[in-house]
C-alpha cells in the first residue's frame, strides 16, 4: 500500500514532508473528484484499489469530509459501502 496514513490538515498543508503522506482534506478532495468522475456509484473497496490504500483510509477520508458520507448499513463490510455525495 502506498497511502498508509493520512496526515493532519492543520500542520502540513497538502503533504506531510517527513512521511510523504497526503493530508486528510487533500486526499478527501481527490477522492471526491475521482468518485464523481466515475459517473456511477462507487464503493469504498473500489476507491481503495484505485488509490492503492486500505478501505479504512478511504473511510477516514469520507468521514472527515463535510460533503461525502458512507451509504448502506453500518454493519456491512466497509469495502462494500457506497461513497455518497451531498448535492448529487
Residue pairs with C-beta under 8 A, 6 or more apart in sequence:
1 52
1 53
1 54
2 51
2 52
2 53
3 21
3 22
3 27
3 51
3 52
3 53
3 57
4 21
4 53
4 54
4 57
5 19
5 21
5 57
6 21
6 22
6 23
6 24
6 27
6 57
6 60
6 61
6 64
7 15
7 16
7 19
7 21
7 22
7 23
7 24
8 16
8 23
8 24
9 23
9 24
9 25
9 26
12 23
13 23
13 26
14 22
14 23
14 26
15 21
15 22
15 23
15 26
16 22
16 23
22 30
24 60
24 61
24 64
25 64
25 65
27 51
27 57
27 61
28 61
28 62
28 64
28 65
28 68
30 51
31 47
31 51
31 58
31 61
31 62
31 65
31 68
31 83
32 65
32 67
32 68
32 85
34 42
34 47
34 50
34 51
35 42
35 47
35 68
35 83
35 85
36 85
36 88
41 82
41 83
42 82
42 83
43 79
43 80
43 81
43 82
43 83
44 55
44 58
44 59
44 62
44 70
44 78
44 79
44 80
44 81
44 82
44 83
45 55
45 78
45 79
45 80
47 58
47 83
48 54
48 55
48 57
48 58
48 79
51 57
51 58
55 78
55 79
56 78
58 78
58 83
59 70
59 78
59 81
61 68
62 68
62 69
62 70
62 83
63 70
66 86
67 85
67 86
67 87
68 83
68 84
68 85
68 86
69 83
69 84
69 86
70 78
70 81
70 82
70 83
70 84
71 81
71 82
71 83
71 84
72 80
72 81
72 82
